[in-house]
Amino acid sequence: MDPSSDTMKIQVEEISSLNGTLILPCFEGCEKPPSKTMNDADRLTRTLIKKILSSEDFTGKSEETMNVFGGGNKAVIVGLGKKDKITTKIARDTGAKLFAKLNKKHGKTLTLRFSSDWKLDTMNAFVEGMVLRDYKYDKYLSKNDDDDNDNSPYNLHVQCTPKNVKSLSELCEESQNIATGVHLARDLGNAPPNDLYPMAYADMAKEWAKGKKNVSLTVIDWEGILENKMGGLENVGKGSSRKPCMVIFEINKPAKGKGNPPIIVGKGITFDTGGISLKPGASMDEMKYDMHGSATVFGLMQALHANGHSEHIIGISCMAENMPSANAYRPGDVITTYSGKTIEVLNTDAEGRNVLADGLWKSGEFNPKFIIDLATLTGACVVALGHEASGLWSNNDELLEKIRAMGAHVDELAWPMPLLPAFEKEMTGSKIADVRNLGTTRWGGSNTAAAFLKQFVPKMSDDKDAEQYPWAHLDIAGTAWGASTNATVAHGATGVHVRTLYHLIKNDK
């Protein structure tokens, strides 16, 4: 399993020979080609580009594009708006939208030329946007012998001033490797549930880990779940013929001791019917995306490994299929979780929190530096934040701010939400169990879900007054798919927060 095999090939070099189609980003008001950007272009192409830039046909406004055909070379001029207004988001989105407009006429070999007035971070962001948008999921589309589809990877020659070649090359390589993790997460999210079920995910993880000396993988299967009394996973998954499992990724496991690793926990409901509390039929097909928390965990492991991450990191995926059957758990049941705490089940469609309860408690066995969970948890979060931002809750202000800031930096917004004592009181107010899996009203549903999860965050010691490990919860129900304003995604799964968590973990010293 090699997630990088289809990834765009990038070579960073000085402005020299022109390979394939020229891509020329220009700021608003640019009236002639920047120095050296016409090198090796034929005379007619140079003349056409000069005429376009000096005329009113092209102004350089944001996302404006102009194709140049007619000479011996092909070119695309793309506008970025005012130079003093350029940001990494603008550069990234422009690169992504430009890539979306490329077609067969432009070919698979491209030369992207940056003038001397570009900064390293915006150059890298432009390239990153192209790489992230270079994704399609066509595994199940029939292909005829006469199809002329070229599935070979793009070859992108990124050319810049000599002083920037080394630094930009390093940044682009890192972004390219991160993109392999994002694309892997999208593959998992987009996969049909008849092929991607809990143990299929585990098998893919085993295949991925094979041959990686610094990667260890543990799969707790159905028998292990029963033996460990992981009642959250057991009960959510027992209604399906495809039984649940827990997959534990570990990179750079220390030879002795437990270390102090960051731990990322993902909800992995490979299909969610709602169980006995059956969902409406409309759009139920989208419930294949309900495993995107675990998709992000897997994608993050790929991104970190691809870039040679040298620190200890653990990912935990809580995998189950929530199906109605004679064996399914019911509203009214009381289940006992891995922690020993009991849950009064009021709605079987509030299942993600039940499986995460086991995963969060399992995290405490590894002496975590911090715990972050990701889950497509509540429709209420989509009501609150739409598809523009993930909800963010935390018991630790410092961790919350780090996630918020890093999400903003990479344009994967995480919006701080309240974790009020009243929400916790509501979720611990069951008369027959330690916690209830549904709030008492329909209001604030994403907040009460976060308050539920907090009850299963382990403490730093057995002392009853001990503090919990630093923990944060990301509700990605609105950002894992369907984000039409996300320029880096054409359709389907987004791979959200692979980049956020990669940079958070890399820079958290």
N, C-alpha and C positions, 0 to 999 in steps of 0.2 A: 504494500500500500504506500504509494508515493504521491501525496497531495500536491507536490511541486511540479509534477510532470507536465501539466498543461498550462503552467503559469507563464505569463509574458516574460520573454528573455530581455534583459536590460543590460546595455553596455554604455558606460559613461566615459566620455572622451572629449578632447579639445575639438573645437570647430575645425573640421577638415573636409573629408570627402562626404558627398551627399549620397545616402543610401535610401532608395525607395522614395516614398512621399515625404516632402518637407512639411513639417508642422511649425508654424511661426506665430507664437503668442505675441500680441502687441497691445500696449496700453493706449488708452484714449488720447487722441491728439497726435499719434505717431504719423508723421507725414512722409517718412521715407524708411526703408529697411534699416534696422540697427546695424552697426558695424559688424562686418564679417558674416552676417546671417545669410547672405546670398552666395557665399563661397561654393564653387563647384556646380552651381545651377546654370543651365544653358541661358543663352542671351535672351531668348524670347520670354522665358519664365521670369527672368530678372526684370525685363521691361514691363511685363504685365503686372507684377507685384508692385513695382514703383508707381505705375499709373493708378493702381487701385488705392494705394496708401495716400497718394497726393490728391485724390479726388474725393468727392462727397459720397461715393458708393460704399465706402467702408470708414466708419468713424472710430472703431476700437472700443465701442461701448460693450459692457459686460455681455458675454456669451454670443456676441455677433460673430458669424463665421462667413467666410467666402472661399469657395473652391476655385482653384486656378488650374485649368486644363488648357492645353494648346501648344505648349512648348514640348521640349523633350522630357521635362520633369513635371511631376504633379505636386501641388502644394495646397495646404489649407491654412488660411490666416484666421486667427481667432482673437477676439477682443476680450480684454480683462477689466475694462473700466479705467478709472483714474488711478495713476501709479501710487499716489499717496493714500489711497483707500484700500489697496490690496491687502488681503488677509489670507491666512492658510485655508480658511473655509472657502473663500472666493476662488483661490487657486485650485483647491481640491475639486470643488464642484465644476469648475470650468473644464478641468482635465477630464472629469467623468462624462460630462455632457458632450464634449468634443468627441470622445471615444464612441459614444452612442451614435453619433452621426456618421462615423466612418462606414464605408461599404466596400464591396468587392473591387470597385474602381481604384481604391486607394492602396490595395494590396496589403500584405502582412509584414512588410518591412517599412519602418517609419524612421525619420530623423527629426527629432525635436530639438530646436535650437533656442537657447536662452541668451539674451544679451547681457551685457555687463551690469545693468542696473537691477538685476534680480538678486534677491537674498536667498541663502541656502534653504531656509525653511519653506519658503513659498515655492521654490523650484521643486523640492522634494514633494510638497503637497500636490502640485500639479501632476507629477508622475504617479503619486499614490492614487489620485483620483482615477487615472487611466487604468491602473492595475486593478483597482477594486471593481471598476465597471466591466472589466474584461472577464465576464463570468456568464455562463449559461447552463441551464440544466436540461439536457436533451437526451438523457439516458434511455428514456422509454419511447422516443420518437422513432418510427420506422424509417429506414434509409434504403432507397433504391440504388441499384448498381449505377444508374445514370445520374445520380445526384452529384452535383459539382461542389458540394460543401467542402471547404478546406478547413479541417480541424487542427491543422498545425498551429503551434503557438506564434504569437506576434513577436517580431524582433524589433525592439525599440532602441535606437541609437540616441542617447541623450548627450547633447553637445553644449558645452559652456566654456567660460574663460579658463585658462590653464590653472589659475590659483584655486579654483573651486572643484577641479576634477576629483581629487582624492576624497575630500570631505563629502561631496555629493554622491560619489560612488558608494561610500559606506552607508549613507542615509538611504539611498535607493535600494541597496541590498537588504537592509533591515526592513524597509517597507514592503519589499517584495516577499520576504519570508513571512512577515505578519499576514500578508494577503493570503498565503497558502492556508493559514489557520482560519481566516475569515471565510474563504471559499469552502473549506472543509465543513465549517459550521453551517453554511448555507446548503451544502449537499445533504447533510443530515436533516436539516429542517425541511427541505423540499422532498425528501424521500417518501414514497407512499408507505402507509402503515402496514400493508400486507407484507412488505419486504423488510421494513425497519421496525422490529419489535424488540422488547428488552434484551433478550439474549443475542439477537442479531447485532445490536449495538455493542454488547460485550465482546462478541467475536471480532467485530471490526477493530475494537480497541486492542485486542490481543494481536491481531495482524499488524496493526500500526506499531505496537511496542516491540515486535519481533526484531532482533538484531540491534536494538538501541541499548547500548551497555549501561547508560545512566538512567534508564527508565525501568521501573518495576510496576507490575499491574496485578491487582487483586480483584477477583470477581467473587462476590458472595451470592451464590445461586439460591434457588428456592429452598433447598435443604438447609443451606447456611442461614437463610433468613428465618426459617422456623427454629433452628437450633439457637440462634442469637436472640430470638424473641423480638424481632423487628416488626412489631405489630402494625406500624403505619404502612410499610411496604406490603406486608402480608395481606392485610385486609383490602387495600385498594386493588391489589393485583390478583386476588384469588378468584375473582369472577371470570377471568380470562383463561383460555387454554394455554396462552403464552404467558408463563409465570414471570414475576418480577425478579429483579436482581439489583445489587449495588456494585458499581464499578469504581475502583479506587486507583487513580493514576498517581504515581509518585516519581518525580524527577530529582536526581541527585540525592537519593536517600543516604543519610549519614551511616557510616560503618558501625558506629557505636552511638547509643543514646537515641533520643527522639527528635533532637533538633528543636527548632522554633519556626516552623514553616507557615507562610500564608496558606490558607485553605479556601478553595472555591468550591461551593456546593451547588449543583444544578438539578432542578426539577426535570424529570425525564418521562413524562407521560406520553408514550409513543402514539396513543390514540385515546381520546377522551369522549366517550359517549355521555358522560355524566353519571353512568352506572344506573342504579335503580331510580335516582332522581334524573331521569332521562332528559337530555337537552332537546330543544326544538330541532327539527330536521334541517331548516334553512341554515346554510353555511357550516353544517357539521363537518364537511370535508376539511375545513380549515383546522380542525382539531388534531391533524397530523403535526401541526406546528407546536403542540403543547409540550413538546420535549425540547424546546429551544434553549432552556437553561442548561441542559446537559450537552446540547450541541455547542454552546459557547464554551463550556468546560473543556470539551475535546479539542475544539479549535484553538483555545488558549494554550493547551499543552503542545499542540503542533507548532504554534508561533514561537513559544519559548524555546522549544527544542531546536527548531530550525535556526534560531539566532544564537545558539550555544549558551543558553542561560546556565549559569554555574551555581546558583543557589538552590536550596531545598524548596520544593513547591509540591503541594498535594491538590488534586482535584477529585471530587466525589460526585458521582452521578447516581441519582435515585431513580431507577427505571421501573416502570409499570405500565400496564394497559388497563384502563378503567372501563370494564364491560358489565352489562347486566346479564345475569344468569341465575340459575338456582343456587349457585355457590357464592354469589356476590354479597358483599356487605350491605347493610340496610340502614336507612334512617332509623334512629332509635338504638342502634348498637352502641356498646361501650367497648372500645379497643384499648389495649395496653401497648404502649410504644416501647422502643428500645431503652428509653430513659427510665422506664417504670411508671411514668405518668400516664394517666388514663384520659381518653378523649370521648366525649359524648358526640356521636355522629348525628347531626341534625340534617345534613344534606350530603349525599354521596358525591355530588358535583364539586364540593369543596375538598377535593382529594389531594391536590398538589401540596397543600400545607401538611397533610398527614404523612406523606412520604418524606418531605423535607424534615419533619420532626426527627426521624431516624437518622438522616444524614447529618443534621446539625449536631445531634448528640454524639454520633460517631466521631465528629471532628475533635471533640474534647480529648480523645485518646492520644492525640498527636501533639499536645502542648502547642496549640496554634499561636502564631504571632497575631493574627486576626482571622476572622471568618467572614466571607462574603457569599451570600446565596443569590442565585438568579432564578426567576421563575415567571412564566406566563401565568400569573396567579389569579388576577381578578379583572373582570369586565369593568369594575368600578374605577380602576386606574385609567382605563381608556376613556371613560366618561370624564374623568378629572383632567387628564393631560393629552387626550387625543393620541395621535401617532407621532408626536413631536419630541416627547421626552419620556424616559423611564422614571418611575417613582422610586424614591430613595429614602429609606428609613435606617436609623442606626442608634445604638446605645452609646456611641462614642463620637463626640463632636469632631475630634481630630480626623478620625477615619472618614466620617461623612464628608468633611471638607476636601480631603484628598481625592475622594472619588468624584465629587462634584467638579472640582477644578480640572482633573484629568479628563473627565467626560467632555467638559467645555472645550478643552484644548484640542481634542481630536474630533469634535463635533458629534459626539454621542451623548446627548444631554441627559443628565440625571438630576431630577428636580427634588430637593429636600421636602419631605412630608412629615407630618406630626406623629410622634409616638407618645401619645398622652396617657397618663395613668388611668384616665376614664376608659380608654379603649382596652387596656389590660384588665381592668376590673370587669368590664363587660364579658370578656372572653374567659375569665376564670370564675364566672358566676353560675356555672352549672350546679344543679342540686344533687347530681348523681355521679359526677366525674370531676377530675382535676381541671379540665378545660373543655370548652365546647368548640366545635369547628365552624360555627357560624354565629355572627352577631345577632343581637336581639331585634334589630330593625334592618332595613335595607340601606340605611345611611352610613356613609363612611366605610364602605366595605373593604377598600384597600387598606385602610388604617387598622381596622379590626383584624384583618388577615396578618398584617405585620405584627400586631400585638400578640396574636396566637403564636407566631414563630418565635418571638422573644422568649416564650415560656420554655423553649427547648434549647436555648443557647446555654452551653455548659459553663460552669463556674471554674475559676482558676484553681480552686482547692475544694476540699470536702467541708471546709468551714461553712456553716449555714449563713454567715454574714459575708462570705467571700464575694468579690465582684465577678461578673461575667467576663468572659473573653470579649475583646472588642469585636463587634459584629455589625454588619450592614446587610440590608435586604434590598435587592433591585427587582421591582415588578416590571417586567418587560412585555407585558401583554399587548401594549400598544406599539412597541418598537421592534418586536421580533419578526413581524411581517406586516404588509399592508401600508408601509410608510411611503406614500406616493411622493412626498417632498424630498426624499432621500435620493440625491442625484447619483450616488454610487451604486444603486440597486435598480435593476430593470423591473423585476417582479419577484414575488415570493419571499423566502427567508432572507434576512438581512445580515446574519452573523453579528448581531449587535453586541457591543461591549468586549469583544475579543481585543480590539485595539485599546480600549480604555484600561482593561485589566492588565494587558501586556505592559503598557507604559507605567502604570501604577506600581506593579511588582518590580519592574526593572529599576525604577527610580526610588523605590522605598528602601533606603539604607538605614 
